[in-house]
């Protein structure tokens, strides 16, 4: 299993390239740090909203529906 720090692998549009490298390296599972909106400390594990993916993972978050 490969662990990745979600905030360090870039926008979600880039993730397939990261997955490709991980798969080519022989890993069969990927563990992600949380992708939800961060709390005040901006720590990967300080989550302000468990039901909302952080806008920082998208190129144009304003075009996404918040539903």
URKA-V724061 format. One record per pair of residues at least 6 apart in sequence whose C-alpha atoms are under 6 Angstrom apart, sorted by the first residue. I is the first residue (numbers start at 1). J is the second residue. Records with the same first field share a line. If there is no record, write none. Layout:
# URKA-V724061
I=J  J
This chain:
# URKA-V724061
1=27  29  30
2=30
3=30  31  32
4=32
5=33
6=32  33
11=57  58
12=57  58
35=53
36=50  52  53  54
37=47  48  49  53  54
38=46  47  48
39=46  47  48
55=61
